[in-house]
Amino acid sequence: MKKILVLTTVLCSIALLSSCKKDEEKATFGTLALEFDNKIGDQELTLADATSTDFKYTNSHNQNFNVSLLGYYITNVKLEGPNGEVFVDPVTTGSAAADVKGIYQVLESDVNSQVITLSNVPSGKYDKVTFTLGIPADIVQEGATGGVLDPAEGAWLWNWDAGYIGFAFEGRSPASPVVATQWNPENSVQIHIGGWKDITDNPMMVNNVKTFTLEFGTSVNVGEKLEPNAHIVMDLLEVIDGHHGSADFTTTNQVHTPAGGTEFAENLHAAFVVDHVHQ
């Protein structure tokens, strides 16, 4: 009887280990790319030289303008699916560029930066993406870091209290009365949205970091041999000419403080939408 019990136990153990091994072998992963396409209303966004007088875009104040710089930071990306699937893009920081992961600077001037490829995503269905626009407190408080957050490499850092510029738009408009200086061309427009914390004794310091969720409109399949792509459109007009605040370039043409960008920060969510997905 004892021999039978021992044999049964051994067989059960072998069966259990075999089952676990099969489960491990079944676990597969894939990628999902987020492609950001910047537009101005229904027009494609084309960058102009900083001194260009070609003003091809118009705001709701009937003011012509152009764009010489556009970009934003994205981090804390999370995917969710209809059956409980969840993937969180790991975020790490460090002094070397290679140490910085999960933090992305999307630049209109760099087409490669406009595609964020999420790797090691568990196979399954996903129908929404959540991300943070701007650099939040936990990352700022890490202190000096490398890569896209390194000021020496062009990162958009104001200072410790103000933090990073999470969204930047620069261009020119004939409506702007700005006089040329060594820093800015004549008629310049610069709207920088940043700020990572509220400081009670300094009303100029506010938290403009925003996190929001976008629906794909369908379920996207992720797997080993699949390369799905979610095409996300960012409409600049929704930021500078949106529901919560609209920039009249005659009076609002230089925004360089967190408090100054608050109303535009509130417009950010409406500016981003998933246009379509490629399966």
Secondary structure as GFF3:
##gff-version 3
##sequence-region A 1 279
A	DSSP	alpha_helix	2	26	.	.	.	ID=ss1
A	DSSP	beta_strand	29	40	.	.	.	ID=ss2
A	DSSP	beta_strand	43	44	.	.	.	ID=ss3
A	DSSP	beta_strand	57	58	.	.	.	ID=ss4
A	DSSP	beta_strand	64	80	.	.	.	ID=ss5
A	DSSP	beta_strand	86	88	.	.	.	ID=ss6
A	DSSP	three_ten_helix	97	99	.	.	.	ID=ss7
A	DSSP	beta_strand	103	107	.	.	.	ID=ss8
A	DSSP	three_ten_helix	111	114	.	.	.	ID=ss9
A	DSSP	beta_strand	115	122	.	.	.	ID=ss10
A	DSSP	beta_strand	124	133	.	.	.	ID=ss11
A	DSSP	alpha_helix	137	140	.	.	.	ID=ss12
A	DSSP	three_ten_helix	147	149	.	.	.	ID=ss13
A	DSSP	three_ten_helix	151	153	.	.	.	ID=ss14
A	DSSP	beta_strand	157	159	.	.	.	ID=ss15
A	DSSP	beta_strand	163	172	.	.	.	ID=ss16
A	DSSP	beta_strand	188	194	.	.	.	ID=ss17
A	DSSP	beta_strand	210	222	.	.	.	ID=ss18
A	DSSP	beta_strand	229	235	.	.	.	ID=ss19
A	DSSP	alpha_helix	236	240	.	.	.	ID=ss20
A	DSSP	beta_strand	254	255	.	.	.	ID=ss21
A	DSSP	three_ten_helix	259	261	.	.	.	ID=ss22
A	DSSP	alpha_helix	262	271	.	.	.	ID=ss23
A	DSSP	beta_strand	272	278	.	.	.	ID=ss24
###
